Amino acid sequence: MLALARRRLGDDAALHVVDLRDPLPFADAAFDDVVASLVLHYLEDWGPTLAEMRRVLRPGGRLIASVNHPFVEHLAQNPRPSYFATTSYTDAWTFNGQSYPMTFWTRPLQAMTDAFTTAGFRLAVIGEPQVDPAARELFPDDFQDFADKLAFLCFVVEVPS
């Protein structure tokens, strides 16, 4: 992913690989926005990571985050745990012919919103995005299969001014 970002952004962009369980290597209030696309559901405890993201955002700044939709995750598991429990499951993903275990943590929507507000954020938007109609041209055989399905939840949360 870092190599792809480097190709897209060039040599002038400052790119970092960090472990989200550790403190971020940035000053307080250094950013207007933080984007966390499909990363939070890899963490058992969102609290420390959200606190760090809040720390590096200026007052009025935004965290824009997406996660796997909790209801979709709930329905996909077999056996199906309680929707209201925070649970994990592991899938094997293959990259370049090598298999890697990927552990995902699921939690109900209320636990997600509680984590954001406990970290000091104000909820601005909770969205369930649909597939972009332009994707029909790129994936004509698969488009309709994905167009009517839930997949993700998107959040915009703000640091109070």
Residue, then its C-alpha position, 0 to 999 in steps of 0.5 A: m500500500l505504501a508503494l502504491a501511495r508513493r506512485r500516486l503521490g510522488d516523492d514530495a508526500a510524507l508517508h508513514v507506516v504506523d501501528l495504530r496501537d502506538p502513539l502517532p508520530f505527530a504533534d498535537a492539533a497538527f491536522d485538519d482531517v484524519v481518514a481511517s478507511l477500513v482500519l478500525h475493525y482490525l482493533e479490539d479496543w478503539g479507545p487508545t487509537l481514537a484518543e490519538m486521532r483526536r489528539v492530532l486533530r485541531p479543534g473543528g477537525r474531522l475524523i472520516a472513518s469507514v468500517n465493515h457494516p456490523f449487521v453484515e458482519h453479524l449475519a456472515q458469522n457461523p455460528r452467529p454470536s450475539y449482535f451486541a457482543t464485541t467478538s472477533y473472527t479470523d479469515a485467511w487472505t492470500f496476497n501474492g500467493q501467500s496466505y495471511p490470517m486477518t483478524f476482524w473485530t465486530r461490535p454493534l453500532q452503539a459500541m462504535t458511536d460510544a467509542f467516538t463520543t468517549a474519545g471526545f468526538r461529536l458525531a456529524v454523519i453516519g452513512e451507509p454508502q451505496v455502490d457508485p453507479a459509475a461502477r456498472e461500466l467497470f464491473p457489468d457482471d457483478f454490479q447488480d449483485f453489489a448494488d443492493k447490499l450493505a457493506f460499510l458504515c461511514f462516519v464523520v466525527e468532529v473535534p468540538s471547536 
